[in-house]
């Protein structure tokens, strides 16, 4: 039996209890969450809203909270994600300052992307911090940019195999041809777009990052409010993101740990 810490933090403990309830029960209503924790519904709502924001919970069509994509995932299993964050952060800060928009760094693990770091712009209306969030790779701009560089058999294994069906990652027959056409367009253009595919009111542009061997190691994306995306795009978004990726790839290639 684990001993309760002497200086426990109630809000953290409540959030962890909600995670356990979602893990073990599979679904949870707001009133049930409040009753389990012995708190007001407004407090339970704020806690659940943070779990949704970080990808540990989602709401189904009946407004129940159910486990989100981040709930069951293990460690990324990539040996140098911390180093990648360190190398990328100055480039992200520079690009965010140049565009005054939010820049994200992500890596792909199977059918999901993990957001490793965020640099936010200063606009009052802006896309917030996504660090730690897990999202479907085929929905995010950076995820799609990384997927587009895979061979077709690998894509089919990820999204059309029995294991994909078991994991809930299958792309339906009706959507798969359009998805493959999008992959081809991304390969041709060198970038991918996401128009409110992961969050209402948010659009993004993403590009893959490569190591010295030409292998994909991650992606950068620029996320903006959907109402501002067109003007940012027309002001040179593609060129700015491409140059940031180029400069970052130089630093990636120069890092001895990555080359090994």
C-alpha positions, 0 to 999 in steps of 0.5 A: 500500500502506497503512503499518501505524500505528506504535502499532497496537492489536492488539484493534482490528486483530483486530476489523477483520480479522474484519469484512474476513473476514465481508465477503469470505467471507460466513461464518466459524466460530469456529475459522477466525476464531481461526486467521486471527488467530493467537489463542486461540478464547476471544479470537476468541469475545470479538471476535465477540461484540462484533461481534454485539452491535454488529450487524456479525455474526449467527449462523446456524442452524449457529452460523456467523458471517455479516454482520449488518445493520450491515455493509453500511449507509452513513452515515445521510444525515441532516444533523443527527443529531449535533445531535439527539443533543445536544438529546435527551441531557438529556431521555433522562438525565432520563427514565432517572433517573425510570424507572431504565430504559434510554432509546434515541434512534433514527432510521429509514433505510429499513427499518432504525433506527440507535440514536444514543444511550443513557441507562442506568438504575442497576438491576443487571439492565438493558438495556445500551448500544445506541448504534451498533446497527442493527436492522430497523425493523419489529422495534423499538418506536421503528422501528414507531412511526415506520413507523406514520406512513407512508402505506400505499404507502410501507410497501409500497415498503419491505417488499413491493417487488422492491427489498425482496425483493432487500435481504432486507427483505420481510415474508412474506405470512403476516405482512403482514396482522398487521403492518398491523393492528399499524400501525393500532393504533400510530397509534391508541394513539400508541406501539409495543411490542416484546416480545422481538422483537429480543432475548430477555428484552428488551421496549420501548415507543417513540414517534415524535418530530416537528419543528415541521412534524409530520414524524417525525425520530426516536423514543425508546424505553424498554427493560426486562428483559421480567420487569420491563416490566409493572410499569414499564408499570403505573407510568406508562411511557406518560405518562412517555415521552409527556411526555419526547417532548413536551418534546424536541419543543419543543426540536427546534422551537426549534432554528434548524438543524432548522427550516431 
